[in-house]
């Protein structure tokens, strides 16, 4: 199911917006990998607070998304490993048909 909002339809994106979305997706993948590796991400998360994707469609970003993403990539590259961190295995939780949706 896709969102009906016109800004959320990929076909409506400009080439520049598609490039920015690809950069955001790449950063997200890097953050997930760093999380799996037990790295401290506070500095990274502070650079993208609250959400870089929203700056594409509202004036709050004032065209600063590329700078924000560059700062986040630098913070991610510098994120230290948390000493003694050990990731535990998880188990699949079966979905509930009564789960609420946002």
C-alpha positions in Angstrom: 0.0 0.0 0.0 1.4 3.4 -0.9 0.8 6.8 0.6 -1.6 9.0 -1.3 0.3 12.2 -0.5 1.7 13.6 -3.7 5.2 14.3 -2.2 5.4 10.6 -1.2 5.0 9.3 -4.7 8.4 8.5 -6.2 7.2 9.4 -9.7 6.6 13.0 -8.5 10.2 13.4 -7.3 12.7 15.5 -9.3 16.1 13.9 -10.2 17.7 16.0 -7.4 15.2 14.7 -4.9 15.9 11.1 -6.0 19.6 11.7 -5.5 19.0 13.1 -2.0 16.8 10.2 -1.1 19.5 7.8 -2.3 22.0 9.6 -0.1 19.6 9.4 2.9 19.1 5.7 2.3 22.9 5.2 2.1 23.4 7.0 5.4 20.6 5.0 7.0 22.3 1.8 5.9 25.6 3.0 7.4 23.9 3.9 10.7 22.3 0.4 10.9 25.7 -1.2 10.2 27.4 0.9 12.8 24.7 0.0 15.3 25.2 -3.7 14.6 28.9 -3.2 15.1 28.4 -1.6 18.6 29.4 1.9 17.7 28.3 5.0 19.7 25.9 6.9 17.5 24.9 9.9 19.6 27.0 12.3 17.5 25.6 11.0 14.3 22.0 11.2 15.5 22.5 14.7 16.7 23.5 15.9 13.2 20.3 14.5 11.6 17.9 15.5 14.3 15.0 15.3 13.8 14.8 13.9 10.3 16.8 14.9 7.2 14.1 13.6 4.7 11.6 16.2 5.9 13.9 19.1 4.8 13.2 18.2 1.1 9.6 19.3 1.4 9.5 22.0 4.0 11.4 25.3 4.1 13.1 24.5 7.5 16.1 23.0 5.7 16.8 26.2 3.7 18.8 24.0 1.2 21.1 22.7 3.9 20.4 19.0 3.5 23.6 18.2 1.7 25.7 19.9 4.4 23.7 18.1 7.1 24.3 14.7 5.3 28.0 15.5 5.0 28.2 16.3 8.7 26.4 13.0 9.5 28.7 11.0 7.3 31.7 12.6 9.1 30.2 11.8 12.5 29.5 8.3 11.4 33.1 7.7 10.2 34.3 9.0 13.6 31.8 7.1 15.8 33.8 5.1 18.3 33.2 1.5 19.2 31.5 1.0 22.6 33.9 -0.9 24.8 32.4 -4.2 26.0 29.4 -3.9 23.8 28.0 -7.3 22.8 24.9 -7.7 20.6 22.6 -10.4 21.7 20.6 -12.6 19.3 17.0 -11.9 19.0 14.0 -14.0 18.1 11.2 -13.2 15.6 8.1 -11.9 17.2 4.9 -13.0 15.4 2.8 -10.0 14.2 -0.5 -9.4 15.8 -3.5 -8.8 13.7 -4.6 -6.4 16.4 -1.6 -4.2 16.2 -2.2 -0.5 15.8 -0.8 1.5 13.0 0.4 5.1 13.1 
